[in-house]
Amino acid sequence: MLNILIILFALFVYQTVWAEKYGKFNAPNHLLVTVLAFGSLILCTTFPIFQAHGVHHDFSAIPAIACLLYGDHWTALLIAVGYIFTRTVVSGEPWADSAVPFGVVFLVALLLRKRWETYMHRQRIGAVVAIDMLYVVLAEGWHVMWLGAMPVDAVPHVAVYVVVHVTVTGLLVHLIENLRLSLKMKMEIERIEKLNVMAEMAASIAHEIRNPLTVARGFLQLLKQQTRDERSQTYLSFIVDELDRAESIIGNYLAFCKPKPSQESVLDVGANVQYVANVITPYACLHNVEMSVRAEPELYVYGDGEKLNQVLMNLMKNAVEAMPRGGTLNVHARREKQWILIDIQDTGHGMTEEELKRIGTPFFSTKKNGTGLGLTVSYRIVQSMNGRIDVRSEKGKGTCFSIRFPAVGQSPD
């Protein structure tokens, strides 16, 4: 119980000090992770559960294995070295007793890290349990091979230790995933509340502003027709263009007031993706952007086709503009179990963690003259179709917007 409390206390400290305070459970503080994991494995090694055949049995490997998958590469390497060093110094065991089994687990974890972000909750628990089971089997097998047969009276203790070790590892990953999900839901609720405020504001002021703008624009067009001076024509054109821009922004505001798409039907996502890609291709060519479009057949979702095209157009256009010096825009529509996924990935300048945190909020944009309302409307449309948008980005390497919709089984009429 003491070893379990040490591990859970480290998780509690991380949640309180970093995740809840800064809202960054999905953007971990690797230094804090390293310190807490190293402290946990030192304490677990200092207070072993029992000794069998001269070997200390404790739960110090659990935080180390968790760091191999949730930390970065440097964290994983430091924890691996720290684990072997601690076991050798504190327990007094030969360094090979820890290095051999944990080295194998370290290599397996490195291979698993490449696909770790694609795993679902249960898949992650199963993968970590399998890795932990591999570790305890290798560790106990190594001890028996080099130290001789295990005493009969120690066998029940070791068996219980193995079962509890694997169970606690699975429980730790379950808690980590639940905490990440809870924090993500909390941030989503805060974002939805902001959108609701925008919707109320849009409903109250949109018509009051739109009417005088329409009147002013009409008289300016009449004045432009009657004016022969070239400079005045230019000034009036600028004024009319800015009024059109203001009306477009107000139209984006009004999109917040529509909780559901107006004309819903079963949509062929592949057809929508291909249509928008054909429309955006000339624009991409002007920016020296090469497009690669792949869409699997029979990808059906329920929603408004025009609204879906609006979302795809907005995201693809943003992706092209994120590559001012050219690049590659990859669009891939596919099915993943009960979901339809649309990945829009560019090779542009990417975003920082702070920019990722604010993406989709009104009036935030990485573009110089952007308002951020286009993305905000896109998020609202996808949400109204029971979907969501996930964003992955790395500064200097590009951004990937992943749209996820629940799939439907029948084809459109």
C-alpha positions in Angstrom: 0.0 0.0 0.0 2.9 2.4 0.7 4.3 1.9 -2.8 0.9 2.4 -4.3 0.3 5.6 -2.3 3.7 6.9 -3.4 2.8 6.5 -7.1 -0.7 7.9 -6.7 0.7 10.9 -4.7 3.1 11.7 -7.6 0.1 11.7 -10.0 -1.9 13.9 -7.7 0.9 16.4 -7.4 1.3 16.6 -11.2 -2.4 17.1 -11.6 -2.6 19.8 -9.0 0.7 21.7 -9.8 0.6 21.5 -13.6 -2.5 20.0 -15.3 -5.3 21.7 -13.5 -3.5 25.0 -13.0 -2.3 25.5 -16.5 -4.7 23.2 -18.4 -1.9 21.3 -20.1 -2.4 17.6 -19.3 -2.0 16.9 -23.1 1.1 19.2 -23.2 3.1 17.7 -20.3 5.8 19.4 -18.3 8.6 16.9 -19.0 10.9 18.3 -16.3 8.1 17.9 -13.6 7.3 14.4 -15.0 11.0 13.4 -14.7 11.3 14.7 -11.2 8.1 13.1 -9.9 8.9 9.8 -11.6 12.4 9.7 -10.3 11.3 10.6 -6.8 8.6 7.9 -6.9 11.0 5.2 -8.0 13.6 6.2 -5.3 11.0 6.0 -2.5 9.5 2.7 -3.8 13.1 1.2 -3.9 13.9 2.6 -0.5 10.8 1.0 1.0 10.5 -2.4 -0.7 7.5 -4.6 -0.2 9.4 -7.8 0.6 12.6 -9.7 -0.3 12.8 -13.1 -1.9 16.0 -14.9 -2.5 17.9 -11.7 -1.7 16.0 -9.7 -4.3 14.1 -6.5 -3.4 10.5 -6.5 -4.8 8.8 -3.1 -5.1 6.8 -1.0 -7.6 9.6 1.3 -8.7 9.2 0.0 -12.3 5.6 1.3 -12.6 6.4 5.1 -12.7 9.4 4.3 -14.9 7.3 2.4 -17.4 4.6 5.1 -17.5 7.3 7.7 -18.3 8.6 5.6 -21.2 5.2 6.2 -22.9 4.0 9.5 -21.6 7.3 11.4 -21.4 9.4 12.6 -24.3 12.5 10.8 -25.5 14.9 12.6 -23.1 12.5 11.8 -20.1 12.4 8.2 -21.1 16.2 7.9 -21.4 16.8 9.7 -18.1 14.3 7.6 -16.2 15.7 4.4 -17.7 19.2 5.3 -16.5 17.9 6.6 -13.2 16.0 3.4 -12.6 19.0 1.1 -13.2 21.2 3.4 -11.1 18.7 3.5 -8.2 18.2 -0.2 -8.2 21.9 -0.8 -8.2 22.8 1.8 -5.4 19.8 1.5 -3.1 19.0 -2.2 -3.4 22.6 -3.3 -3.8 21.7 -5.6 -6.7 24.0 -6.1 -9.7 23.3 -3.6 -12.4 22.5 -6.3 -14.9 19.5 -7.5 -12.8 17.8 -4.2 -13.7 19.4 -3.3 -16.9 18.6 -6.5 -18.8 14.8 -6.7 -18.2 14.3 -3.0 -18.2 16.4 -2.6 -21.4 14.1 -5.0 -23.2 11.0 -3.1 -22.0 12.7 0.2 -23.0 13.1 -0.9 -26.6 9.6 -2.3 -26.8 8.2 1.0 -25.4 10.2 3.0 -28.0 8.6 1.0 -30.8 5.2 1.5 -29.2 5.6 5.2 -28.8 5.3 5.7 -32.6 1.6 4.6 -32.5 0.8 5.6 -28.9 -1.3 8.7 -29.8 -3.5 6.6 -32.2 -4.5 4.2 -29.4 -7.8 4.5 -27.6 -8.3 4.3 -23.8 -8.6 0.5 -23.6 -5.9 -0.1 -26.1 -3.4 2.0 -24.0 -4.3 0.1 -20.9 -3.9 -3.2 -22.6 -0.5 -2.2 -24.2 0.9 -0.9 -20.8 -0.3 -4.1 -19.0 1.4 -6.2 -21.7 4.6 -4.2 -21.3 4.5 -4.5 -17.5 3.8 -8.2 -17.6 6.8 -8.6 -19.9 9.0 -6.7 -17.5 8.0 -8.7 -14.3 8.3 -12.0 -16.2 11.8 -11.1 -17.5 12.9 -9.7 -14.1 11.8 -12.8 -12.2 13.1 -15.1 -14.9 16.5 -13.4 -14.8 16.7 -13.7 -11.0 15.8 -17.4 -11.1 18.3 -18.0 -13.9 21.2 -16.4 -12.1 20.4 -16.9 -8.5 19.0 -20.5 -8.7 15.7 -22.0 -7.9 13.3 -19.7 -5.9 12.5 -20.9 -2.3 9.1 -22.7 -2.2 7.8 -20.4 0.6 8.5 -17.3 -1.6 6.5 -18.5 -4.6 3.1 -17.4 -3.4 4.5 -13.9 -2.4 6.0 -13.5 -5.9 2.9 -14.6 -7.6 0.8 -12.1 -5.7 3.4 -9.4 -6.3 3.2 -10.1 -10.1 -0.6 -9.9 -10.2 -0.7 -6.7 -8.1 2.2 -5.1 -10.0 0.4 -5.5 -13.3 -3.0 -4.4 -11.8 -1.5 -1.2 -10.4 0.1 -0.4 -13.7 -3.2 -0.7 -15.5 -4.9 1.3 -12.8 -2.3 4.1 -13.1 -2.8 4.4 -16.9 -6.6 4.3 -16.4 -6.3 7.2 -14.0 -4.0 9.2 -16.3 -6.3 8.7 -19.2 -9.4 9.7 -17.2 -7.6 12.8 -15.9 -6.7 13.8 -19.4 -10.2 13.2 -20.6 -11.7 15.2 -17.7 -9.4 18.1 -18.4 -10.2 18.1 -22.1 -13.9 18.1 -21.3 -13.4 21.0 -18.9 -11.6 23.0 -21.6 -14.3 22.1 -24.1 -17.1 23.3 -21.7 -15.2 26.6 -21.3 -15.0 27.0 -25.0 -18.7 26.2 -25.5 -19.6 28.8 -22.9 -17.6 31.4 -24.8 -19.3 30.4 -28.0 -22.7 30.7 -26.3 -21.8 34.2 -25.2 -20.9 35.0 -28.8 -24.2 33.6 -30.0 -26.2 35.8 -27.6 -24.3 38.9 -28.6 -24.7 38.0 -32.3 -28.5 37.6 -31.9 -28.9 40.9 -30.2 -26.7 43.2 -32.4 -26.5 41.6 -35.8 -29.7 43.0 -37.3 -29.2 46.4 -35.7 -25.8 46.8 -37.5 -26.6 45.0 -40.7 -29.5 47.3 -41.8 -27.6 50.6 -41.7 -24.7 49.0 -43.4 -26.9 47.8 -46.3 -28.3 51.3 -46.7 -24.9 52.9 -46.6 -23.5 50.5 -49.1 -26.4 51.2 -51.5 -25.9 55.0 -51.5 -22.2 54.6 -51.9 -22.7 52.5 -55.0 -25.0 55.2 -56.4 -22.4 57.8 -55.6 -19.7 55.7 -57.3 -21.8 55.5 -60.5 -22.2 59.3 -60.6 -18.6 60.1 -59.8 -16.1 60.6 -62.7 -13.0 61.4 -60.7 -10.6 58.4 -60.7 -9.3 59.0 -57.2 -12.8 59.3 -55.7 -13.7 56.1 -57.5 -10.8 54.3 -55.8 -11.7 55.7 -52.4 -15.4 54.6 -52.8 -14.3 51.2 -53.9 -12.2 50.8 -50.8 -15.2 51.9 -48.7 -17.6 49.4 -50.4 -15.1 46.6 -50.0 -14.7 47.3 -46.2 -18.5 47.4 -45.8 -18.7 44.0 -47.6 -16.0 42.7 -45.2 -17.9 44.1 -42.2 -21.1 42.4 -43.5 -19.2 39.1 -43.9 -18.0 39.3 -40.3 -21.6 39.9 -39.1 -22.7 36.9 -41.2 -20.1 34.8 -39.3 -21.6 36.0 -36.1 -25.0 34.9 -37.2 -23.7 31.4 -37.7 -23.4 31.1 -34.0 -27.1 31.4 -33.6 -27.8 28.2 -35.7 -27.7 25.2 -33.3 -28.3 22.8 -36.1 -27.6 22.7 -39.9 -30.6 23.7 -41.9 -30.7 20.9 -44.5 -29.6 17.6 -43.1 -29.2 14.5 -45.2 -26.8 11.5 -45.6 -23.6 12.8 -47.2 -20.8 11.1 -49.1 -17.8 12.6 -47.4 -15.5 11.4 -50.3 -17.5 13.4 -52.8 -17.5 16.5 -50.6 -13.8 16.3 -50.0 -13.1 15.8 -53.7 -15.4 18.7 -54.7 -13.7 21.2 -52.3 -10.3 20.0 -53.3 -11.1 20.7 -57.0 -12.2 24.2 -56.0 -9.2 25.0 -53.9 -6.6 23.5 -56.3 -6.1 26.7 -58.5 -5.7 28.7 -55.3 -3.1 26.2 -54.1 -1.2 26.3 -57.4 -0.9 30.1 -57.1 0.8 29.6 -53.7 3.1 26.8 -55.1 1.3 24.2 -52.9 1.0 20.7 -54.1 -2.2 18.9 -53.2 -2.6 15.2 -52.4 -6.2 13.9 -51.9 -7.2 10.4 -50.9 -10.7 9.4 -50.0 -11.9 5.9 -49.2 -15.2 4.8 -50.8 -18.5 4.7 -48.8 -17.8 7.3 -46.2 -21.2 8.4 -45.1 -22.2 11.0 -42.4 -25.4 12.8 -41.5 -25.4 16.6 -41.9 -25.6 19.6 -44.1 -23.6 19.3 -47.3 -23.1 23.1 -47.8 -22.0 23.5 -44.2 -19.5 20.6 -44.5 -18.1 22.2 -47.7 -17.7 25.5 -45.8 -15.7 23.7 -43.1 -13.5 21.9 -45.6 -13.0 25.0 -47.7 -12.0 27.1 -44.6 -9.5 24.5 -43.3 -7.9 23.8 -46.7 -7.6 27.5 -47.5 -6.0 28.1 -44.1 -3.6 25.3 -44.7 -2.6 26.8 -48.1 -2.0 30.2 -46.5 0.1 28.6 -43.8 2.6 27.7 -46.5 3.6 31.1 -48.0 6.8 29.5 -49.6 5.0 26.5 -50.9 4.7 23.0 -49.6 2.4 20.0 -49.6 -1.3 19.8 -48.6 -2.4 16.2 -47.8 -6.1 15.5 -47.4 -7.1 12.0 -46.4 -10.7 10.8 -45.7 -11.0 7.4 -44.1 -13.1 5.2 -41.8 -11.9 4.2 -38.4 -14.4 1.9 -36.7 -17.6 3.9 -36.1 -16.0 7.2 -37.1 -15.3 9.0 -40.4 -12.0 10.9 -40.2 -10.9 13.7 -42.5 -7.2 14.7 -42.0 -6.1 18.1 -43.5 -2.3 18.3 -43.0 0.1 21.0 -44.2 3.8 21.5 -44.1 3.7 25.1 -43.0 5.0 27.1 -40.1 3.0 25.2 -37.5 1.9 26.5 -34.1 3.2 26.7 -30.6 1.5 25.1 -27.5 -0.1 28.5 -26.5 -1.5 29.0 -30.1 -2.9 25.4 -30.1 -4.6 26.1 -26.8 -6.4 29.2 -28.2 -7.2 27.8 -31.7 -10.9 27.9 -32.5 -11.6 30.8 -30.1 -13.2 34.0 -31.5 -10.8 36.8 -32.6 -7.7 34.6 -32.4 -5.8 33.9 -35.6 -2.2 33.2 -36.6 -2.8 35.1 -39.8 -1.8 38.8 -39.9 -5.2 40.1 -41.1 -7.4 37.2 -39.8 -10.3 37.5 -37.3 -10.4 33.8 -36.2 -14.1 33.7 -36.8 -13.8 31.3 -39.8 -12.3 28.6 -37.6 -14.8 29.4 -34.8 -17.7 28.9 -37.1 -16.1 25.7 -38.4 -15.9 24.3 -34.9 -19.5 25.2 -34.3 -20.7 23.5 -37.6 -18.7 20.3 -36.8 -20.1 20.3 -33.3 -23.7 20.6 -34.6 -23.0 17.5 -36.7 -22.0 15.6 -33.5 -18.4 15.7 -34.6 -15.2 17.2 -33.3 -12.0 18.7 -34.5 -8.6 17.7 -33.2 -5.4 19.7 -33.9 -1.8 18.5 -33.9 1.0 20.9 -34.7 4.7 21.3 -34.3 6.4 24.7 -34.9 8.3 24.7 -38.1 6.9 21.3 -39.3 3.2 21.9 -40.0 -0.3 21.3 -38.7 -2.9 18.6 -39.0 -6.6 19.3 -38.5 -8.5 16.0 -38.0 -12.3 16.2 -38.4 -14.2 13.3 -36.8 -17.8 12.5 -37.5 -20.0 9.5 -36.4 -20.5 7.2 -39.4 -23.9 6.1 -40.8 -24.4 2.8 -42.6 -26.6 3.7 -45.6 -25.6 5.5 -48.8 -27.2 8.8 -49.8 -30.2 8.7 -52.2 
